Amino acid sequence: MTKYIKKPVEVEAFKFAVDDTPEWFLEKTKNSYCEFRHDSNGVACILSTPEGSVMIARAGDFIIKGVEGEIYPCESRIFEKTYEKV
């Protein structure tokens, strides 16, 4: 089996409901569907992707701005294993 390694790519990200919300997130979500909810599990951000699926970010998860400007959530423990601050 052929193996591959992930190319080093710099992304912008913030910890949802922990860090200040960056302007790129506010700009991206003002014209697209992003619903904020608060329930017994805390605050959540429901994001609709361009492909039509739904992704959920909970407080403490990272929201990433991808290489093509897309936004998506990533659990904190996965993010911290995959990325490091620059």
C-alpha positions in Angstrom: 0.0 0.0 0.0 1.3 3.5 -0.9 1.6 5.9 2.0 1.1 9.6 2.0 1.9 12.4 4.3 -0.2 15.5 4.8 1.3 18.6 3.2 2.0 21.4 5.7 -0.8 23.9 5.3 -1.3 27.0 7.4 -4.9 27.6 8.4 -6.8 30.1 10.5 -8.8 28.8 13.4 -10.5 29.7 16.7 -11.9 27.9 19.6 -15.7 28.3 19.4 -17.4 30.1 22.4 -14.0 30.5 24.0 -11.9 32.8 21.7 -13.0 36.0 20.2 -14.9 35.4 17.0 -12.8 36.4 14.0 -14.1 38.7 11.2 -13.6 35.9 8.6 -16.1 33.7 10.4 -18.7 36.5 10.8 -18.3 37.4 7.1 -18.6 33.8 5.9 -21.7 33.0 8.0 -23.7 36.2 7.5 -24.8 35.0 4.0 -24.8 31.3 4.6 -26.8 29.2 7.0 -25.3 29.1 10.5 -27.7 28.5 13.4 -26.7 29.0 17.0 -28.4 26.8 19.6 -28.1 26.5 23.4 -29.2 23.3 25.1 -28.2 21.2 28.1 -24.9 20.4 26.3 -24.1 24.1 26.1 -23.9 26.4 23.0 -23.6 24.9 19.5 -23.1 26.2 16.0 -24.9 24.3 13.3 -23.1 24.8 10.0 -24.4 23.9 6.6 -21.7 22.9 4.1 -21.8 23.7 0.4 -22.3 20.0 -0.2 -25.5 20.1 1.8 -24.4 18.3 4.9 -24.6 19.7 8.4 -21.7 20.0 10.8 -22.0 20.9 14.5 -19.4 22.8 16.5 -19.7 22.8 20.3 -18.1 25.1 22.8 -14.4 24.3 22.9 -14.3 22.8 19.4 -12.1 24.6 16.8 -13.6 26.2 13.7 -11.2 26.2 10.9 -11.0 28.3 7.8 -9.7 25.9 5.1 -7.4 26.6 2.2 -10.3 27.5 -0.1 -12.1 29.7 2.4 -14.4 26.9 3.6 -15.2 26.7 7.3 -15.6 23.5 9.3 -15.5 22.4 12.9 -12.9 20.1 14.4 -13.0 18.6 17.9 -10.3 20.1 20.2 -8.5 16.8 20.8 -8.2 16.1 17.1 -7.2 19.7 16.3 -4.4 19.6 18.9 -3.0 16.4 17.4 -3.1 17.7 13.9 -2.1 21.4 14.2 0.4 23.5 16.0 0.6 27.3 16.5 2.8 29.2 14.1 
